[in-house]
Amino acid sequence: MVLLVDIYFLSSYYMARVNKRCSLMELGL
């Protein structure tokens, strides 16, 4: 169960970073 929570937290954190990077790229364009 702890592994699932860790994976969910890490995946959500990674997706947030990717989304932020994409939004920054869109603003740059």
HELIX and SHEET records of a PDB file:
HELIX    1   1 VAL A    2  GLY A   28  1                                  27    
END                                                                             
